[in-house]
Amino acid sequence: MPFYHAIVRPEVLAPADREALSKDVTNVHCDVTGAPRTFVHVLYTVDDANRLPDDIDVLYRANIRSGRTTEQKAELTTRLQNATAERTSASASRVAIHIEETEASFVMEGGSLLPEPGSPEEEAWKALDA
């Protein structure tokens, strides 16, 4: 369910580096939330039309399950900015993260509704990735 749409300036991320950055995004999300790795999705759009604000080189539109704490969302933001800065030519201050939250009961993954974070059902769901 976690879906990260990265909108990047053409000169910031080489196509050959997308897979490595996708792994970084997956690692950050799973480290912070405990979500199964196989459920993290990353999509790249190159901003050829130059629509990003002048002070932004990479914009993530992140859609995650609701129920994450303020601290978790802050950690996601900081770690994604730092991981992106390490993998691209963008500085961390030029990486913007916009987090949108969706209730788990509105999303299906593998034919099943997702459990709410911290619920008893979540442990069985996480075992699917083991």
Secondary structure, DSSP 8 states (H G I E B T S, - for coil): --EEEEEE-TTTS-GGGHHHHHHHHHHHHHHHH---GGG-EEEEEE-TT--S-TT-SEEEEEEEETT--HHHHHHHHHHHHHHHHHHSSS-GGGEEEEEEEE-GGG-EETTEE---TTSHHHHHHHHTT-
